[in-house]
């Protein structure tokens, strides 16, 4: 695969760049730096990277159809008015715990999926099996779909929305489910990808995820320096993109034709020249679909 990797925004993450989302209406790349408390909005037309900082863990930002953004901050799902910086809490979860929200995105019906993670004293060792996967429905009701999660991460769906894919990073697995878009119900859990134990030092942990128009899934590997494309029917690796830094965290499709893969990375206790950068990958021979937005 004659792909091309370029550094798109160099060394931008203070801790861990995460949660990229391409907004086609404004040609902007949204992403977060969770432990730093930063939301970013990079305008690809002006080359300006705007930032909003808060004293909470900031783990996702997705456009809201009615205006502004839906975000997670700490254990809250909130509305963010970017211009004023005002946050309005829509829902809260896991109260009384040391959990925080982690990765999330919207499905094709416009509901938001967001999972939590256990308290992490040092990377990558969260409290185990104390977190959950939630949805915020369009009526702002919260539903819990999975529990006993350790580090909730990547999400992806097939184009016909009959399959959903999900990552819990700590067992180093990608799961597949039969999916009902109307209800959000997940059934028939299968382990699609299980990383071999002897690869933890070379491959690291599965992290953020997306899918392409061919219904293949792309998963970033934290401490693995790569994004791997998998066949969702067999779980077999199809191809691999290598990067010049270890902590690859997530990916999304963007650009005018959705044929550019934007990839975020971390900057935790590493000093290489590209740590914490956002990368752009082209010439991949496929493309993605527009990411869904929150309709609540």
Buried (B, 14 or more C-beta within 10 A) or exposed (E): EEBEBEBBBEBBBBBBBBBBBBBEEEBBBBBBBBBBBBBBBBBBEEEEBEEBEBEBBBBBBBBBBEEBBBBBBBBBBBBBBBEEEEBEEBBEBBEEBEBBBBBBBBBEBBBBBBBBBBEBEEBBEBBEEBBBBBBBBBEEEBBEBBEEBBBBBBBBBBEEBEBBBBBBBBBBBBBBBEBEBEEBEBEEEEEBBEBEEEEBEEBBBBBBBBBBEBBBBBBBBBBBBBBBBBBBEEBEEBBBBEBBBBBBBBBBBBBEEBBBBBBBBBBBEBEBEBBBBBBBBEEBEBBBBEBBBBBB
